[in-house]
Amino acid sequence: MDLRFNHANVSEYKSNAQIARVLTERWVHLNGYCPNCGAEKVHAFKNNAPVADFYCASCSEQFELKSNIAKKVGSKVVDGAYATMIERIQSDSNPHFFFLTYDKTSWKVNNFLIIPKHYFTPSIIEKPAVPVKELFIVKYSFSKHMEILFVHF
């Protein structure tokens, strides 16, 4: 497994967020596999699919990628719209999650975690007090030392 990002064809993107999205999604496409059935590849959905970035052609499982610049997965992770997330995790096609952290200096992956979909339930999704239509928080504690909190503005 190559932990370095492939920088081919990223010069057409202007923002750092777009470049990071392209690099991290490409890395998962090239190095990811389906943890459900063991298929060697996962395939990318078209951009902006609601709460899903990848799928397995063999077993039809879906995966959402969350990535950020960090040495380890922190306690807060940004994610999409509250209502969309609730709808998706209650559906029959709710996604598993891939969490990827990377170093922007070396452009290498630091961590790649897979969190199965059954850990995501409406009870861990926190709707924030801020009255912003597209904001929600997901809180999940793996142990007393690790907690994931999704926040999206």
Backbone hydrogen bonds in HBPLUS format (Angstrom, degrees):
<---DONOR---> <-ACCEPTOR-->    atom                        ^
c    i                          cat <-CA-CA->   ^        H-A-AA   ^      H-
h    n   atom  resd res      DA  || num        DHA   H-A  angle D-A-AA Bond
n    s   type  num  typ     dist DA aas  dist angle  dist       angle   num
A0109-VAL N   A0003-LEU O   2.77 MM 106  5.10 155.2  1.83 142.6 150.2     1
A0005-PHE N   A0107-TRP O   3.00 MM 102  5.81 156.3  2.05 166.9 163.0     2
A0013-TYR N   A0010-VAL O   3.08 MM   3  5.64 164.1  2.11 117.0 122.1     3
A0019-ILE N   A0015-SER O   3.08 MM   4  6.39 163.7  2.10 151.6 156.2     4
A0020-ALA N   A0016-ASN O   2.86 MM   4  6.01 165.3  1.88 150.5 154.7     5
A0021-ARG N   A0017-ALA O   2.94 MM   4  6.10 158.5  1.99 145.1 151.1     6
A0022-VAL N   A0018-GLN O   2.98 MM   4  6.19 165.7  2.00 152.6 155.9     7
A0023-LEU N   A0019-ILE O   2.91 MM   4  6.11 166.7  1.93 155.2 159.2     8
A0024-THR N   A0020-ALA O   2.89 MM   4  5.95 170.2  1.89 154.3 157.2     9
A0025-GLU N   A0021-ARG O   2.94 MM   4  5.92 162.7  1.97 147.8 153.4    10
A0026-ARG N   A0022-VAL O   2.95 MM   4  5.94 153.5  2.02 142.0 149.9    11
A0027-TRP N   A0023-LEU O   2.95 MM   4  6.12 153.1  2.03 142.5 150.0    12
A0028-VAL N   A0024-THR O   3.06 MM   4  6.34 163.4  2.09 150.4 153.4    13
A0029-HIS N   A0025-GLU O   2.96 MM   4  6.14 160.4  2.00 146.2 152.2    14
A0030-LEU N   A0026-ARG O   2.92 MM   4  6.14 153.0  1.99 150.2 156.9    15
A0031-ASN N   A0027-TRP O   2.78 MM   4  5.85 149.8  1.87 152.2 161.3    16
A0032-GLY N   A0028-VAL O   2.60 MM   4  4.61 148.1  1.70 133.3 138.9    17
A0034-CYS N   A0039-ALA O   2.94 MM   5  5.14 165.4  1.96 147.9 152.8    18
A0038-GLY N   A0034-CYS O   2.81 MM   4  5.07 139.2  1.98 138.3 149.4    19
A0043-HIS N   A0055-TYR O   2.80 MM  12  5.32 173.2  1.81 163.4 162.3    20
A0055-TYR N   A0043-HIS O   2.78 MM  12  5.32 143.9  1.91 145.7 157.8    21
A0045-PHE N   A0053-ASP O   2.73 MM   8  5.29 167.6  1.75 135.9 138.7    22
A0053-ASP N   A0063-PHE O   2.76 MM  10  5.91 168.9  1.77 147.2 151.0    23
A0054-PHE N   A0063-PHE O   2.90 MM   9  4.95 167.0  1.92 149.0 150.9    24
A0063-PHE N   A0054-PHE O   2.80 MM   9  4.95 156.2  1.85 142.9 140.8    25
A0056-CYS N   A0061-GLU O   2.87 MM   5  5.40 146.8  1.98 154.6 162.0    26
A0060-SER N   A0056-CYS O   2.86 MM   4  4.91 136.6  2.05 134.3 142.8    27
A0096-HIS N   A0062-GLN O   2.85 MM  34  6.20 164.5  1.87 150.1 146.9    28
A0064-GLU N   A0096-HIS O   2.90 MM  32  6.33 153.0  1.97 152.6 160.0    29
A0098-PHE N   A0064-GLU O   2.78 MM  34  5.98 167.1  1.79 155.4 157.0    30
A0066-LYS N   A0098-PHE O   2.82 MM  32  6.15 155.2  1.89 161.7 169.9    31
A0100-LEU N   A0066-LYS O   2.86 MM  34  6.21 161.6  1.89 153.4 159.0    32
A0068-ASN N   A0100-LEU O   3.05 MM  32  6.67 142.4  2.20 151.3 162.9    33
A0102-TYR N   A0068-ASN O   3.08 MM  34  6.47 145.5  2.21 146.2 154.1    34
A0070-ALA N   A0102-TYR O   3.07 MM  32  5.68 141.0  2.22 135.0 146.7    35
A0149-LEU N   A0075-SER O   2.37 MM  74  5.45 110.5  1.82 110.0 132.6    36
A0077-VAL N   A0149-LEU O   2.26 MM  72  5.50 142.3  1.38 124.4 138.1    37
A0151-VAL N   A0077-VAL O   2.69 MM  74  6.01 127.1  1.97 115.5 131.8    38
A0079-ASP N   A0151-VAL O   3.25 MM  72  5.74 134.3  2.47  96.7 107.6    39
A0085-MET N   A0081-ALA O   2.95 MM   4  6.17 158.0  2.00 153.3 159.9    40
A0086-ILE N   A0082-TYR O   2.97 MM   4  6.27 167.8  1.98 161.6 164.0    41
A0087-GLU N   A0083-ALA O   2.98 MM   4  6.10 165.6  2.00 147.4 151.8    42
A0088-ARG N   A0084-THR O   2.90 MM   4  6.08 160.5  1.94 149.9 155.3    43
A0089-ILE N   A0085-MET O   2.92 MM   4  6.12 167.8  1.94 159.7 162.1    44
A0090-GLN N   A0086-ILE O   3.17 MM   4  6.24 135.7  2.38 142.4 152.9    45
A0091-SER N   A0088-ARG O   3.12 MM   3  5.07 151.7  2.21  99.2 107.9    46
A0097-PHE N   A0115-ILE O   2.95 MM  18  5.11 173.5  1.96 152.4 154.5    47
A0115-ILE N   A0097-PHE O   2.82 MM  18  5.11 164.3  1.85 150.6 156.1    48
A0099-PHE N   A0113-LEU O   2.82 MM  14  4.98 161.4  1.85 142.0 147.9    49
A0113-LEU N   A0099-PHE O   2.77 MM  14  4.98 163.0  1.80 149.0 153.9    50
A0101-THR N   A0111-ASN O   3.01 MM  10  5.14 156.4  2.06 134.8 140.5    51
A0110-ASN N   A0101-THR O   2.73 MM   9  5.39 167.2  1.75 135.4 139.5    52
A0111-ASN N   A0101-THR O   3.34 MM  10  5.14 161.3  2.38 126.1 128.3    53
A0103-ASP N   A0108-LYS O   2.88 MM   5  5.46 157.8  1.93 157.5 164.1    54
A0107-TRP N   A0103-ASP O   2.70 MM   4  5.27 125.1  2.00 136.4 152.7    55
A0119-TYR N   A0116-PRO O   3.21 MM   3  6.09 169.6  2.22 124.3 127.5    56
A0120-PHE N   A0117-LYS O   3.02 MM   3  5.57 161.6  2.05 118.7 124.4    57
A0124-ILE N   A0121-THR O   3.03 MM   3  5.79 161.2  2.06 124.4 129.4    58
A0125-ILE N   A0122-PRO O   3.16 MM   3  5.24 157.1  2.21 105.2 112.2    59
A0139-LYS N   A0124-ILE O   2.53 MM  15  5.08 165.2  1.55 162.4 165.1    60
A0126-GLU N   A0137-ILE O   2.17 MM  11  4.59 146.3  1.27 148.2 160.1    61
A0137-ILE N   A0126-GLU O   2.58 MM  11  4.59 143.6  1.70 150.1 159.6    62
A0132-VAL N   A0130-VAL O   2.78 MM   2  5.62 140.5  1.93 105.4  94.1    63
A0152-HIS N   A0136-PHE O   3.18 MM  16  5.73 132.4  2.42 145.9 157.9    64
A0138-VAL N   A0150-PHE O   2.87 MM  12  4.48 132.2  2.10 109.9 123.8    65
A0150-PHE N   A0138-VAL O   2.51 MM  12  4.48 142.4  1.64 125.4 138.8    66
A0140-TYR N   A0148-ILE O   2.69 MM   8  5.06 148.8  1.78 146.3 156.7    67
A0148-ILE N   A0140-TYR O   2.63 MM   8  5.06 162.4  1.66 152.5 157.2    68
A0142-PHE N   A0146-MET O   2.83 MM   4  5.41 149.2  1.93 144.9 155.1    69
A0143-SER N   A0146-MET O   3.36 MM   3  5.32 163.4  2.39 141.0 141.3    70
A0146-MET N   A0143-SER O   3.33 MM   3  5.32 146.7  2.44  99.2 107.7    71
